[in-house]
Amino acid sequence: MQLPEDQWRAGHIPADVYRQIPPGTDLRKVVIVQEAPRSYKGPIVLTLVIVAGSIAVLLVIAFVVQVIAAAAVAVISASGGISYTISRSSKDNK
């Protein structure tokens, strides 16, 4: 028996638990309940949901900012507030 779980399965009662049993108790009828091992599935799933939600929120914010910027440029250029010209000097003017 290497592990404490093996001792529990074999019917061995550790000394500290044995001292807590009242005198005169039939040890054949004693049931020792073990706590279930901790599951990490819930915290891992919660972390993944939070990360995915944060990424989704950032993508939505980026899309909304892009749409607002495009609309602002369209409105300003349509109203004549922005004029952009490209002037190229020709090499013929020497």
C-alpha positions as CSV (number, residue, x, y, z in Angstrom):
1,M,0.0,0.0,0.0
2,Q,1.8,3.1,-1.3
3,L,-0.9,5.7,-1.3
4,P,-3.3,6.8,1.5
5,E,-6.2,6.0,-0.8
6,D,-5.1,2.4,-0.8
7,Q,-5.2,2.3,3.0
8,W,-8.7,3.7,3.0
9,R,-9.8,1.1,0.5
10,A,-8.2,-1.7,2.5
11,G,-10.3,-0.7,5.6
12,H,-7.3,0.8,7.5
13,I,-8.4,3.6,9.8
14,P,-5.7,6.2,10.5
15,A,-4.8,6.9,14.1
16,D,-6.1,10.4,14.1
17,V,-9.5,9.3,12.8
18,Y,-9.5,6.3,15.1
19,R,-9.1,8.6,18.1
20,Q,-12.3,10.5,17.1
21,I,-14.5,7.4,17.0
22,P,-16.4,7.1,20.3
23,P,-15.6,4.1,22.5
24,G,-17.8,1.0,22.0
25,T,-18.4,1.7,18.3
26,D,-18.4,-1.3,16.0
27,L,-15.6,-0.4,13.5
28,R,-17.2,-2.8,10.9
29,K,-20.1,-0.3,10.6
30,V,-18.0,2.9,10.5
31,V,-18.2,4.6,7.1
32,I,-15.5,7.1,6.3
33,V,-16.5,9.7,3.7
34,Q,-13.7,11.2,1.6
35,E,-13.9,14.6,0.1
36,A,-14.0,14.5,-3.7
37,P,-10.9,15.7,-5.5
38,R,-11.0,19.3,-6.8
39,S,-12.1,19.7,-10.3
40,Y,-10.3,22.5,-12.3
41,K,-12.7,22.3,-15.3
42,G,-14.9,25.1,-14.0
43,P,-12.2,27.7,-13.4
44,I,-10.5,26.8,-16.8
45,V,-13.8,27.2,-18.7
46,L,-14.6,30.4,-16.9
47,T,-11.1,31.8,-17.8
48,L,-11.6,30.9,-21.5
49,V,-15.0,32.5,-21.6
50,I,-13.7,35.7,-20.1
51,V,-10.8,35.8,-22.6
52,A,-13.1,35.1,-25.5
53,G,-15.6,37.7,-24.4
54,S,-12.8,40.3,-24.0
55,I,-11.5,39.6,-27.5
56,A,-15.1,39.9,-28.9
57,V,-15.7,43.2,-27.1
58,L,-12.4,44.6,-28.4
59,L,-13.2,43.5,-32.0
60,V,-16.7,45.2,-31.8
61,I,-15.1,48.4,-30.4
62,A,-12.5,48.4,-33.2
63,F,-15.3,47.9,-35.8
64,V,-17.4,50.6,-34.4
65,V,-14.5,53.1,-34.3
66,Q,-13.7,52.2,-37.9
67,V,-17.3,52.8,-39.0
68,I,-17.4,56.1,-37.1
69,A,-14.1,57.3,-38.6
70,A,-15.3,56.4,-42.1
71,A,-18.6,58.2,-41.6
72,A,-16.8,61.3,-40.3
73,V,-14.5,61.4,-43.3
74,A,-17.4,61.0,-45.7
75,V,-19.4,63.7,-44.0
76,I,-16.5,66.2,-43.9
77,S,-15.5,65.5,-47.5
78,A,-19.1,65.8,-48.7
79,S,-19.6,69.1,-47.0
80,G,-16.4,70.5,-48.6
81,G,-14.6,70.8,-45.4
82,I,-11.6,68.8,-46.5
83,S,-9.9,69.3,-49.8
84,Y,-6.9,67.2,-50.7
85,T,-5.0,67.8,-53.9
86,I,-1.9,66.2,-55.2
87,S,0.4,68.5,-57.1
88,R,3.2,67.0,-59.1
89,S,5.7,69.3,-60.5
90,S,6.7,68.3,-64.0
91,K,10.3,67.9,-64.9
92,D,9.8,69.9,-68.0
93,N,9.9,73.2,-66.1
94,K,13.6,73.9,-66.0
